[in-house]
Amino acid sequence: RKKRKLRLQWLNKQISTLGQRKELTKALACLAQIRSEGLVPSEYTYTNVINAHVRSGDVAGAAEYLEKMDEEGLAPNVVAFTALLKGYATVGDV
């Protein structure tokens, strides 16, 4: 169980790093890897995915993941909302 938690944390960090580098495709591949390994994405996972979308200029994709987060029973946190607002501000849609 601890190995699974550590694995999820490591993949979350990869998503975060890839998002900072604007490597959205690779970040989404890490999300797919999480699911393929039978791990459950966390609020932190989704926040990193949302950030990766925003940094890559895909605000619509970020909004979709905020909805998916809610659909999966995860409460979006202030960081997720802030990232999305940053994306909307960047594209001038605030």
C-alpha positions in Angstrom: 0.0 0.0 0.0 2.8 2.4 0.8 4.5 1.6 -2.5 1.3 2.6 -4.3 1.1 5.9 -2.5 4.7 6.6 -3.2 4.2 5.7 -6.9 1.2 8.1 -7.1 3.3 10.8 -5.5 6.1 10.3 -7.9 3.8 10.4 -11.0 2.1 13.5 -9.6 5.5 15.2 -9.4 6.2 14.1 -13.0 2.9 15.7 -14.1 3.8 18.9 -12.2 7.3 19.1 -13.7 6.0 18.3 -17.2 3.3 21.0 -16.9 5.9 23.5 -15.9 7.8 22.6 -19.1 4.6 22.9 -21.1 4.8 19.3 -22.1 1.0 18.6 -21.9 1.1 15.4 -23.9 3.6 13.8 -21.6 1.8 15.0 -18.5 -1.4 13.4 -19.8 0.6 10.2 -20.5 1.5 10.2 -16.8 -2.2 10.5 -15.9 -3.0 7.6 -18.1 -0.1 5.7 -16.4 -1.7 6.4 -13.0 -5.0 4.8 -14.2 -3.3 1.9 -16.0 -1.5 1.0 -12.8 -4.9 0.9 -11.0 -4.0 4.0 -8.9 -6.7 6.6 -8.2 -5.9 10.2 -9.2 -6.0 12.6 -6.3 -6.9 16.3 -5.9 -3.2 16.9 -6.3 -3.1 14.9 -9.6 -6.0 16.9 -11.1 -4.6 20.2 -9.9 -1.3 19.4 -11.7 -3.2 18.3 -14.8 -5.2 21.6 -14.8 -2.0 23.6 -14.3 -0.4 21.7 -17.2 -3.3 22.6 -19.5 -3.2 26.2 -18.5 0.6 26.5 -18.9 0.2 24.9 -22.4 -2.5 27.4 -23.4 -5.4 24.9 -23.3 -7.8 26.6 -20.9 -10.8 24.6 -22.3 -8.9 21.4 -21.4 -8.2 22.7 -17.9 -11.9 23.5 -17.4 -12.8 19.9 -18.6 -10.5 18.5 -16.0 -12.0 20.7 -13.3 -15.4 19.2 -14.2 -14.0 15.6 -14.3 -12.5 16.3 -10.8 -16.0 17.2 -9.5 -17.6 14.2 -11.3 -15.2 11.9 -9.5 -16.2 13.3 -6.2 -13.1 15.3 -5.6 -13.5 18.8 -4.4 -11.5 21.3 -6.5 -9.2 23.2 -4.2 -8.1 26.9 -4.3 -5.0 26.0 -6.3 -7.1 24.4 -9.0 -9.4 27.3 -9.2 -6.5 29.8 -9.2 -4.8 28.0 -12.1 -8.0 28.0 -14.1 -8.6 31.7 -13.4 -5.0 32.4 -14.4 -5.7 30.6 -17.7 -8.8 32.7 -18.3 -7.0 35.9 -17.5 -4.2 34.9 -19.9 -6.6 34.5 -22.8 -8.6 37.6 -21.8 -11.8 35.7 -20.8 -12.3 37.1 -17.3 
